[in-house]
Amino acid sequence: MADFHPVVWMFDNDFKEVRYRYFKDEPIVEIEQGTYANRGSAQEFRSVTWNHSLSELFTVLLEQGLTILQFREYDYSPFNCFSNAIESEPGKFRIVHLGNRIPMVYAIEAFKK
């Protein structure tokens, strides 16, 4: 499995400030504009999300009997889906003012016997 790193969800939408705790117990509720495919869209919607720490994720996988074969973190997004992102290398999008200083994606390879 691969997903966006929980550090990404700590920031406000413009990545200007850390707005949310890494260890989040309550939902993050925001009013947003645009869509995943068209950030410039006038469409407005309410989003409700929950951040999960990596330790929480690993605990659940292990409790379900999965064996972790590999865990990797990446300092880029393969998609241009964040505000203030640029393609720093082909297929690698990073936040302009953060560069490669934060993890943006992680991948876990696991199996269950």
Steps between C-alpha positions, in 0.01 A plus 500: 500500500606857446348818640578859577717537808319621816748789527339652188164521680645699790531811282241752388399472134773743388773328705577830672448381858458185704133514589424150630664258741670189366315296766149610410211362703220702343398554138641785294205695357568756226306691237690470175469630148585319179525131431779246499520525121433875471622707794381816322137385492244721680347190661503521879471203732543395860770242560533283807825306539692319772877491528658172608854472630726239345520319833120468501505361146779249573326383818178425311684313224694290751188430710336362185785252456679670213875468465671822396754435226595855414426858601615802299444874524529746212565875500270566204149438372449318168196725443466877471213517748627743766507880511837660433644184342740491208641214297860500623588192293289307250213342695612647835298784647621688808375801693697800369621643830547161672691322224605153608486575874179311584377150426204511262424136418567163660471145372463175693541153362341235718346157476276272704554126512 
